[in-house]
């Protein structure tokens, strides 16, 4: 979420994301998708990006791949917060490449 859009949302506003995810390795990785460019994100890295845009994670869930899904999927709920944004990124042990 872009910070300029987040600034327009009132405190307590809700954002729900669904995205292809991963639970180890790199923080973000591109993958082939039939429609266009796509990336898999580590949930903690996505939550950190949201935090920097002014949203605090409330919860997230992860589903495992199955015959209908090639990759894990994450659903993440965050709320708009006016609290100060931390300067240090969240560390999840991921490599950023």
N, C-alpha and C positions, 0 to 999 in steps of 0.2 A: 504494500500500500504506500502510495506517495504521501509524504508528509504534508504537502499543501492540501490534499484531499482530507487527510485526517484532521487537520485544523478546523475544517468546516463541520465536523461531527461533534455533537455535544458530549459532555462527560457522561459515561454510562452507555453510550451507543455501542451496539454489538456488531462484530464482524465474524463471519463463519467462513472458513476456508476448507476446501477439499483438494488434496494434491497427491501426486505420486511421491512416495517417500522412500527413505532408506534408514536403516538403524545402525549402520557402521560404515567405516571407511571415510570417504570424502564428504564434505559439507553439502556440496551441490554437484550434480553430475548431469550432463545432457544425455538424452537418449532418442532413438529414432521413433517418430510418431507419424502416423499417416496424414495428419492434418497440417502440422507445422512444427516449428522448434518446440522442444519440451525439455523440462528439467525435473529431476527428482531431488527433493530437499530433505535434509535431516530435520525432524520436527523442532529441535532446540534451536537450530539455526534460523528457521522460519520465525519462531517465536521471538528471537532476538531482533530480527528485522522489524517485526511488528512493534516490539517494545520501543525501538528507536523512532518509529513513526507515531508513538504515543498510545499504544495499545498494550494492555497486560493480558497474558494468557490466563484463561480460567481453567480450561481442560483441553486435552486432546486424546484421541483414540487412534489405534493403529490396527489395520486388518492385514492379514498375511496373504501372499499370492495364492491363487488357486487356478483352476482351469479357465476361469473367466477373466483373471487379472494377472498380468505378467509381473507386477511389482507390488510391494506393500502400498497401502493407501492410508493417508492420514486425514482426519477431520479435526480441525482446531478452532476453538471458540475463544475470542478475545474481546475485551471491552475497552472503550476509550477512557484513558486516564489522564488527569492533569498533573500527576505527580512528576517530580524531576526524573529525567531520563538518565540512567547510569552511563558513564563514559566507557567502561570496559565491556567488551563483548562477553556473552555467555560462552563458557568453555564446555564443549561436549566431547572433547577428544577427537574431533573431526579434523581432517586435513583440508585446507582450502587451497585449491590448485587452479 
